[in-house]
Structure formats: C-alpha cells, structure tokens
Amino acid sequence: MSLAKLDVLLSPEEFEALPGCDMGATCCVVFDVLRATSTMTVALANGATGILPCGTIDEAVSARASKPELLLTGERGGLRITAEISGSVDFDLGNSPREMTTEAVSGRQLAMTTTNGTRALKACAGSRRVWIGSFLNLSALAQAICDSRSKRLLLVCAGTGNDSALEDVLGAGALCDLLWDKFRQTASEAARHAHEQYRNSNDQLYERISQAANAYRLLGIPDLSDDVEFCLQRDAFPVVGEMGAEGWVTA
C-alpha cells in the first residue's frame, strides 16, 4: 500500500509551473485567505450556484458577454474593478466576503477575477480534484479530503503579487495540522514548514497575519479593514467549494 503524500507550494512562482505537470493523480487545495477563496466560500454558503474563476479582466467580461445574467466580481489592487480599469463595465461586486450576502448572490452565477487567487485555481486545472481552502471552511474541507481517500495532496498558496503570503501559508499549515496523522510520514519540507508556522502562530493568528503585507494594506482601507478578522473566523461557513473539469466552482 502506497503512503499518502502531502506537499505545499508557498509562492506564485511555484504554482505558475503547474500547467506543465501531470496532475491527474493529484488533489489540490488553493488558499487565498485574503481574500479570493474566503470570498468564494461565503458566496457558495449564501446560495451562489457557481463561480467561474477568470485569470484576466477580459476573460470575465467575455464570460458575461456570453451569459448576460452573470454577476461580475473581483479586484485589482484590492479594490472593486471599475469601468476605468476594465475598459468597459463596472463590476457588480468586489472581492470582499462581506459583500457576498444572500441578497446579492443567492441563485446567481459569478464570474470572478482577482490578482492571484483565480490564477492559482486555473493553474490547478487538470488535477484529480481542486478544492477551495480557507479558515472559514477548514474542518469541512479536511473531512472532504479524508472522504476522498486522496493519495497525493497539494496545497497551493496563492500569495500576493509575486510573493508568498503569510496568511496562505498559515491556512495551509492549519489544514496540515488537521490531516497530520494521515500525512505526517510523507509530508514534504514545505508542508512541514507550513505546519510548524501554523503551530507557532495558532494562539496569535490575527496578530501575526495583521502585520503581514496583505492584511496591513487591507487594514489601511476603512471599507475593507473588517475583511481581515472576518476571513480568520474558523469554520464559520462549513461549505466546501470544488472546481470541476469545466472550470466552474460549485458547493
């Protein structure tokens, strides 16, 4: 019997290499804690019927042209995409999980583009399974992974710009912690690093993350500052989003 394998990609440079790899036997979990995967999780929990991750603004706008009922959602520089940025239309929603209310998204499909998170998801296309990771759905996610009997698990940290993001590493580490008994013997150095980072930060998660670049920037924007604490709620939205072979994320 082959042992399970666990690995973590810590930076965008690493996930950008995935499209050239054979991912058919690998299950992926993408973490963009602040904020894309947290926002997707809340949207699905509040009744969104599907989310199409788009790598570019043009891709999202084209998706809407094909399906006029789609809600456009996403950010550049942390802020909602305006017509000035898109060159055509104002997006309906930004990338704040607090915007994904039942009133706004229930029964709707969304086309979403963010700086890193949606690119990381698209890089995982072709994997056996692709799940949406966040602190908001951590325990439900761990259960889904155990139920799937995954033999090879890759946790993908979306990062910020070209850099690793502490909150994504800690999210991946928190999931490692829940799965450690299953994967301990075959965890990579990167997985052990993420797990150790989480174990050392668990008691002061908000304090550590709030000093990292992404959170620090959001905390300086009054309309978005509450997103940081919101995204660190553990198991508040126990819904597991999964990206299917056609590229749509559903609950």
Secondary structure as the mmCIF struct_conf table of DSSP 4:
data_model
#
loop_
_struct_conf.conf_type_id
_struct_conf.id
_struct_conf.beg_label_comp_id
_struct_conf.beg_label_asym_id
_struct_conf.beg_label_seq_id
_struct_conf.end_label_comp_id
_struct_conf.end_label_asym_id
_struct_conf.end_label_seq_id
HELX_LH_PP_P HELX_LH_PP_P1 SER A 2 ALA A 4
STRN STRN1 LYS A 5 LEU A 9
BEND BEND1 SER A 11 SER A 11
HELX_RH_AL_P HELX_RH_AL_P1 PRO A 12 PHE A 15
TURN_TY1_P TURN_TY1_P1 GLU A 16 ALA A 17
HELX_RH_3T_P HELX_RH_3T_P1 LEU A 18 GLY A 20
BEND BEND2 CYS A 21 CYS A 21
TURN_TY1_P TURN_TY1_P2 GLY A 24 ALA A 25
STRN STRN2 CYS A 27 PHE A 31
TURN_TY1_P TURN_TY1_P3 VAL A 33 ARG A 35
HELX_RH_AL_P HELX_RH_AL_P2 ALA A 36 ALA A 45
TURN_TY1_P TURN_TY1_P4 ASN A 46 GLY A 47
STRN STRN3 GLY A 50 PRO A 53
BEND BEND3 GLY A 55 THR A 56
HELX_RH_AL_P HELX_RH_AL_P3 ILE A 57 SER A 66
TURN_TY1_P TURN_TY1_P5 PRO A 68 GLU A 69
HELX_LH_PP_P HELX_LH_PP_P2 LEU A 70 LEU A 70
STRN STRN4 LEU A 71 ARG A 76
TURN_TY1_P TURN_TY1_P6 GLY A 77 GLY A 78
STRN STRN5 LEU A 79 ARG A 80
HELX_LH_PP_P HELX_LH_PP_P3 ILE A 81 THR A 82
HELX_RH_AL_P HELX_RH_AL_P4 ALA A 83 SER A 86
BEND BEND4 GLY A 87 SER A 88
BEND BEND5 ASP A 92 ASP A 92
STRN STRN6 LEU A 93 LEU A 93
BEND BEND6 ASN A 95 ASN A 95
HELX_RH_3T_P HELX_RH_3T_P2 PRO A 97 GLU A 99
HELX_RH_AL_P HELX_RH_AL_P5 THR A 102 VAL A 105
TURN_TY1_P TURN_TY1_P7 SER A 106 GLY A 107
STRN STRN7 GLN A 109 THR A 113
BEND BEND7 THR A 115 ASN A 116
HELX_RH_AL_P HELX_RH_AL_P6 GLY A 117 ALA A 123
TURN_TY1_P TURN_TY1_P8 CYS A 124 GLY A 126
BEND BEND8 SER A 127 ARG A 128
STRN STRN8 ARG A 129 GLY A 133
HELX_RH_3T_P HELX_RH_3T_P3 PHE A 135 ASN A 137
HELX_RH_AL_P HELX_RH_AL_P7 LEU A 138 SER A 148
TURN_TY1_P TURN_TY1_P9 ARG A 149 ARG A 149
BEND BEND9 LYS A 151 LYS A 151
STRN STRN9 ARG A 152 CYS A 157
STRN STRN10 THR A 160 THR A 160
TURN_TY1_P TURN_TY1_P10 GLY A 161 ASN A 162
STRN STRN11 ASP A 163 ASP A 163
HELX_RH_AL_P HELX_RH_AL_P8 LEU A 166 PHE A 183
HELX_RH_3T_P HELX_RH_3T_P4 ARG A 184 THR A 186
STRN STRN12 ALA A 187 ALA A 187
HELX_RH_AL_P HELX_RH_AL_P9 GLU A 189 SER A 201
HELX_RH_3T_P HELX_RH_3T_P5 ASN A 202 GLN A 204
HELX_RH_AL_P HELX_RH_AL_P10 LEU A 205 SER A 210
TURN_TY1_P TURN_TY1_P11 GLN A 211 GLN A 211
BEND BEND10 ALA A 212 ALA A 212
HELX_RH_AL_P HELX_RH_AL_P11 ALA A 213 LEU A 219
TURN_TY1_P TURN_TY1_P12 GLY A 220 GLY A 220
BEND BEND11 ILE A 221 ILE A 221
TURN_TY1_P TURN_TY1_P13 PRO A 222 SER A 225
HELX_RH_AL_P HELX_RH_AL_P12 ASP A 226 CYS A 231
TURN_TY1_P TURN_TY1_P14 LEU A 232 LEU A 232
TURN_TY1_P TURN_TY1_P15 ARG A 234 ASP A 235
BEND BEND12 ALA A 236 PHE A 237
STRN STRN13 GLU A 242 MET A 243
TURN_TY1_P TURN_TY1_P16 ALA A 245 GLU A 246
BEND BEND13 GLY A 247 GLY A 247
STRN STRN14 VAL A 249 THR A 250
#
